[in-house]
Amino acid sequence: MGNVKLIKKYDNQVKMYERHRRNKMLADWRNKLIKHASGRVLEVGIGVGANFPYYDREQVEITGVDFSPNMIKSAKEAASVYQVKANFIEADVEDLIFEENSFDSIVSTLSLCSYPNPITALNQFNRWCRKDGIVLLMEHGLSTNRLLSVTQKIIDPLYSKISGCHCDRDLSMVLEQSNLQVLHIERYRSDIFYLIRAKPSKDSYV
Ligand SMILES: C[S@@+](CC[C@H](N)C(=O)[O-])C[C@H]1O[C@@H](n2cnc3c(N)ncnc32)[C@H](O)[C@@H]1O
């Protein structure tokens, strides 16, 4: 799917993501993950700013990136409601250019599934994160339950066409093939959802 089509798709999903803000299951996971963020934070695929309520607003300064103008607009409003210090960049994650070691924390929630090259994105996080920093991920992927994973593979072509995101990515393999070092991992709902804390490995820049 071309970028213009994909951006339009996400532009049209803003209201749905605003409603998801109140999703209890996601809220619990966001809370668990985001409390580990501090300092200069890069949040990629920021959407409507659903993580803002969970940041320690005294401790963070957020750079939020999204390629959807409508998502950025909603995230700006959320930043003002939750009083987090944030600036925004409307760009494709693949076009971002930052110096190495630019951020103390890098956050991605429910976004890796939309990138054409998730391993490349993680390796960019690896470069942009300070070596004593942290990469925080809340993502979804292929279940370890055979029946579910077969279903995910069957529905993915239609699912990704409708939503813009893939439901059949093998997240364990993606992580293994990236340069990040996983520090902590929790899996939920038949291992479909992952909460991950990782650190960069500086000897493996790409
Ligand atoms: C499924 S939503 C998740 C939003 C938010 N992170 C959350 O946890 O609710 C994915 C977000 O990533 C953005 N996105 C997808 N692909 C992108 C890309 N290549 N570059 C920048 N943003 C992207 C979409 O516009 C959307 O806002």
The ligand as a MOL file (V3000), in Angstrom:
LIG
                    3D

  0  0  0     0  0            999 V3000
M  V30 BEGIN CTAB
M  V30 COUNTS 27 29 0 0 0
M  V30 BEGIN ATOM
M  V30 1 C -1.9720 1.6250 15.4560 0
M  V30 2 S -1.6260 3.3260 15.6350 0 CHG=1
M  V30 3 C -0.9430 3.3760 17.2800 0
M  V30 4 C -0.9680 4.7720 17.8600 0
M  V30 5 C -0.3880 4.9160 19.2600 0
M  V30 6 N 1.0410 4.6350 19.2820 0
M  V30 7 C -1.1090 4.0760 20.2790 0
M  V30 8 O -0.4520 3.3680 21.0510 0
M  V30 9 O -2.3400 4.1450 20.3440 0 CHG=-1
M  V30 10 C -0.1920 3.4680 14.6070 0
M  V30 11 C 0.2710 4.9020 14.4520 0
M  V30 12 O 1.5100 4.9000 13.7360 0
M  V30 13 C 1.4350 5.8470 12.6800 0
M  V30 14 N 2.3060 5.3350 11.6260 0
M  V30 15 C 2.1570 4.1770 10.9250 0
M  V30 16 N 3.1610 4.0140 10.0450 0
M  V30 17 C 3.9560 5.1050 10.1750 0
M  V30 18 C 5.1460 5.5180 9.5400 0
M  V30 19 N 5.7210 4.7710 8.5820 0
M  V30 20 N 5.7190 6.6820 9.9280 0
M  V30 21 C 5.1420 7.4580 10.8880 0
M  V30 22 N 3.9970 7.1160 11.5230 0
M  V30 23 C 3.4180 5.9470 11.1850 0
M  V30 24 C -0.0310 5.9190 12.2920 0
M  V30 25 O -0.3780 7.1290 11.6670 0
M  V30 26 C -0.7090 5.7480 13.6540 0
M  V30 27 O -0.8800 6.9890 14.2970 0
M  V30 END ATOM
M  V30 BEGIN BOND
M  V30 1 1 1 2
M  V30 2 1 2 3
M  V30 3 1 2 10
M  V30 4 1 3 4
M  V30 5 1 4 5
M  V30 6 1 5 6
M  V30 7 1 5 7
M  V30 8 2 7 8
M  V30 9 1 7 9
M  V30 10 1 10 11
M  V30 11 1 11 12
M  V30 12 1 11 26
M  V30 13 1 12 13
M  V30 14 1 13 14
M  V30 15 1 13 24
M  V30 16 1 14 15
M  V30 17 1 14 23
M  V30 18 2 15 16
M  V30 19 1 16 17
M  V30 20 1 17 18
M  V30 21 2 17 23
M  V30 22 1 18 19
M  V30 23 2 18 20
M  V30 24 1 20 21
M  V30 25 2 21 22
M  V30 26 1 22 23
M  V30 27 1 24 25
M  V30 28 1 24 26
M  V30 29 1 26 27
M  V30 END BOND
M  V30 END CTAB
M  END
